[in-house]
């Protein structure tokens, strides 16, 4: 398999509200592109030169701008960022909250096939253009809308609340122990976010006492057993990374850049009920997620013992809990051991979400996969600043779309 290098990139400050600033999607894209290219030492003149040689393409991840911003045809909007993108092949890729990963997959595939030497991958979402209830209905389109979300207030908290219910039932877990593990997961992500200068919740308060007090005025329930503390954020933001071929890296004399070592992509049944029905014979609550992880290990030649950090899709604490065994950190049904032992803490042996994850860093849905791989790049390059995990050589991400319907895994590491 030909090598795909990550040259770097940038993300916007996920704390910002672009509507309140009076800025639209073009302003968001211009800022993300300018910052990302600068971090990679690429200017617009080089974009033009590479385009003349048919060596560059762009890949845009976005879930549902048609609802949030009344705009489609999103791949073409890079031409509004800078005229250097005139003529550059560009398109939009969508798979709900895994839209960024689909764009990444398309980009790496084109480079591996020798079609292009440079790929600009940009994920973004503007979600604060509407109130939270309206936004919840928009996000319901990531499920089977007519059967699972239409007319339901905040459908995804309810779906992942059901994941909590099914996890307890499948493994005959003590409910109190399970919910305590979810509380600790939330607290870890909020604490990690305080180290991240671009995290949405870096100035927010969260303690174990607060996380445990579900169903109270300060932590109301939003879906079954899950409360506000268990939920990822409504976020405006964009993230950009630049992928490059081995040929480009050699031409430029670029040294010590991480590579994509492995990936996995599996789809589960769309309906949550069918997921549970089909997974009854598996030891995993989300067997397709586990298979995507195994595919990534197989392609990379690595095992869980080789992975130093994980960035996972904690859209809810129940999804991070299920990811623990999918990664291979514990046996399925014993995920609480990794939480209780401190294994997944920032200073633990296998830290999860040192960035703060979706709960702490934020979740602009079309950007999350790209933001995750950017954080893997930062970690294995030693560029993560205050949230750097010392000695990180290999890192894995899990990005899911819908109720774990689309499952993407990438491993990034040093050569």
N, C-alpha and C positions, 0 to 999 in steps of 0.2 A: 504494500500500500504506500503510495507516494505521500510525502510528509506535507502537512498543512501547518504553517506557523501562525502564531498570534503576535502581531506587532504591537498591540496596545489598544487604547481607546479611551473613552470618557463617558461619564453619566452626568445628567443634570442633578441639581439639588432636589431630592424628592420631597422636601418640606414645602416647596413653593406651590402657590396656587396661581396658575398662569392666567386664568380668567380674571381674577382680582387684579392682576398686574396689567390687564388690558392687552394681553399678548395672545396671538393665535398660534395655530400649529406651525406656520412657517417660521415664526420666531423661535419656537421650540426646536425645530429641525436645524435652523441655522446655527443656533448655539451649540447643539450637540455635535454637529458635523465639524464646526470650526474647532471646538475643543478637542474632539477625538483625533482629527487629522494632525493637529499641532502636537499632540502627545506622541504620535507616530512619526513625526518629522516628515510629513507629506504635505505639500502645498498644492494649490489648485492648478498651477502650471504643470505639475507632474501628473495630475489627474487627466488634463487635456492631452499630454504627450502619450500616456498609456492608452488612452481611448483611441488615438490615431493609429496605434499599433494593434488595436483589438485585444488588449491585455487586461482590461478592467471591467468589472460589472458591480452593480449595487443590488442589495437585497433588503427589503423593508418588511419588518414584522409589525403587524397591527391587528387587533381583534375586531373592533366594532366602531371605527370612526364614523361610519355611516349614521350611527345613532348619536354618539356623543358630539360630533362636530358637523353632521350633515354633509360629509364629504367622502367620496370614494376615489378610485383611480390614484391610489396613494403612492405607487412607485414613481409616478411622473412628477411628484412634488419636489424631488431633488433638483429639478431644473429651476425651481423657485429659490433654492438655496444659493446656487451659484451657476453662472453660465458654463462653467467647466464641466457640468454634468450633461450639457446638451449632447445627445447622441449616445451617452453611456447606457448600456442595457440595464434596465432596472424594473423590478416588479415587486408587488406586495404579496406576502405570504401569511396565511391565517390558519390557526388551529387553536382557537380560544386562547387560554392563558399560556399555551405553548407556542404561540405565534412566533416569538423571537427565536425559539429553537428550530422551527421549521425553516426560517430564513437562514439560520446558521448552517443547517444541514444542506440546504440547496447551495449555499456558498462554498462549503467545503467540498461538495460533490463536483462542482464545476472546476475547482482547482485540482482535485485529484484526477479528474479526467483530462487535464491539460488544456482546458478551454480558456482559462484566464490565469493570470499570475497575481492579481490583486483583487480582493473582494471587500467592499465596504458594506458592513452589515449594521443596519439601524433598526432598533425596536423602539416603539413609542406608543403612548396612550395619553389622551387628555380626558380625565374622568370627573373633574370638578366643574364641568359645564352645566350639570343638572343636580337636583337634590338627590339624597341617598336612596330614597324609595324608587325614584325613576331609574337611577343607575342600577339598582338591584334587578329591576325588570330587564334592562339592557343585558346585564350579565347572565340572565336566565337563558339567553340564546345560546349559551355554551352547553346547555343541557338539551334534551329533546323538549323544546319549548312548550308545544301544545299538550304534552303528556305529563311534564314534570314541573313546569314553571309558570305557565299562563295563569294569571289571577292569584298567584302565590306571592305574598310579601317576603322579600329577601329569600329567594329559593335556595341559594347556595349554602347559606348557614344551615338551613334545614337538611340539605343533602349530606353535608359533612357531619351534621349532628347524627344523622342516621348511620354514617360510617362509625361514629363512636359507639352507637348502640350495637351494631353488628360485630364490632371488635370485641366488646365485652361478652356478647353471647357466644361468639365462635370459640373463644378461648376460656370461657367460664371464669372470667376475671373478677376479682373483687372490685366493685364499682368505686369504692373510696380510693383504693390504691391507683386505679387507672386515672381517675380525675385528678388526683394529686400529681401524677406524672404529667398530665396535660398542663397543670398550673406551673410546674417547674419548667416545662418547655417554653411557655409564654415568658416567664421571668428571664430565662437565659437569653431569649431573642431580644427582649427589651434592654437587658444589660449590655449585650454585645453592640446594640445600636448606639449606645452612648459613646462608643469608641470611634464610630464612623461619622466623619464630618458631613456626609451627604445623606445620612439616614433621616427618614421622615420623623421618627419618634425620639430623636437623640436628646430632646429636652423634656420628654414625657416622663411621668411617674408610673412605676409598676413595681409592686412588692409581692412576695408570696401570699401575704395576707389578703391583699387586694385581689389577686388572681383566684384565690380560693373562694372568695365571697360572691359566687355566682348567684344571680337572681336578686341582687340588691340594687339600690338606687345608683350606686357608683359602678356596678358591673352587671348590667341587666342581661338576661338571657336573650339570645337572638335566634337559636335554632336547636331545639331539643335540649340536651345537656350543655350545649356550648353557649358561652357568654361573650361579651365584647372583648374581653382579654384573650379569648381564643381565636380571634379573627385577624386576618391581614388587613391592610389599610386601603382606603380609596385614595389613589395617588395620581398626580400629574407627573409625567417624566419621560425621559428618553435615555437610551444607552446606545453607544456605538463601539464596535470593534472592527479592526482591519485584519483580515486573513491574507496570507501570502504563500506563494509557492516556494519550493526549494530553489528554483531558478532565480526568482526575484531576490531572495535573501542572499544568495551567493553574489549576484550582480552588485548589490548594494554594500556588500561586506558587513552585513548585519550579523551580530554574534549573540549567543546566549538568549535567544527568544524561545518561549515554550512552544510546544506542539500539541495538537489534538492527537491523543494516543488511542482513543477508542470512543465508540458511540453505540447507542442502542435506541431503537424506535419501535414501539409496539402499541397497538390500539386494542382497547377493551371494548365490550359491548357499550353502546351509547347510553342505554337506560340503566339507572342504578340498580333496579330490581334484577335485571338480567346479569349484571356484574355479580351480585351476591348469589344468584342461582347458579351461575357457571363456576364460581369459585368454591362452591361447597365441597368439591372433591379435592381441593388443594389445601396444603398446610398454610398457604399465604392468603390473607384477606384480599390482597390485590396482586394476583399472580402475574398479570401482564406487566405491572411495574417491576416486579422481581425479574421477569424475563428480559426486560430492557436493560436492567443492571447486569445480568449475566452476559448478555450480548456485548456489552461494553467491556466487561472483564475479558471475554474471549478475544475480542478484536485487539485489545491492548496487550494481552499476555500478562496482565496484572491480576492480583487478587485483592480482597479487602485489606489484607495486611500491608499492602503497598500504598494504600490511600491515606494521606495525612490529614486532610480536611474534607468536609462535605458541605455543599450548598444545596439545600433542599427546598422543595415547594411547600412551605408552611402556609398555604392559604388559610388553613385552620390548624390548630394544634393536633387534631385527630389525623390530619394527613402527614404531619411530621412524625407522629408516633408510628404510623404504619410504615413509613420509609425506613425506620431504623432496622427492621428485620429484612426489608427488601435490599438494603445495602449489604447485609450479611454481618451486621454488628452484633446481633443476637439471634437466637432461634425465634421463629415466629411464635407469638404468644407470650414472649418473655422480654418485650421491648422495654418494659419498666425498669429492668435491671440496668440498662445503659443510662437511663435517666437518674436513677437513685444512686448509682455508683459514681456519678460525675464524669463518666466516660465522654459524654457529648458536650460538656462545659467548655468554655473558651480555653481553659488550662488543662482540659482532660486529654486522654490519649487519642480520641477521635472527635475533635470538635465539629459540631454542626452549626452552620450559619454564623461564622465569626463576623459577617457583615451586619447581622441583625435579621437577615432573612426577609421574607415578605411581611411578617408581623412587625419587625422593627425597622428595617430599611425602607420598606414600602413596596407596593405592588401595582405599578402601571402596567396592566396585564400584557399588552403587546411588547413591552420592554423587558419583562422579567427574565426570560431566557438569555437575552443578550447581557443584561446586568450581571447575571450569575456567572457567565463565562468570563466576563471582564474581571469579576472578583477572583475567579480561579487564576486568571493571568496574573493579577496583582499578588496573590499569595505565593505562587511558585516563582515569581520574579523578585520577591522581597520588597514589593512596592505598596503594601497595604497599610503602611503607617501604623497608627495606634492599634489597629485590629489585626496586625500581622501575627500569624502563627509561626513561631520560629522553626526553621528547618523544613518547611513544607516543600516537598519535591513533586508530589502527585496529588491531584485534587479532583473530586467528582461532583457533578451537579445532577440533580433530578428536577425536571420541569414538566409539569402535567397540565393538560387542558381538560376542562370540564370536570366531571366527578371521577378524575383519574382515568379518563377515556383515552386521551392521547398521552403517551409516556415517552419522554426523551431523556436520555442520559448521555453526558459527555465526560470524558476523562482528559484533563490537561496536565502536562508535566514537562519537566526538563528532559532534554535529549539524553 
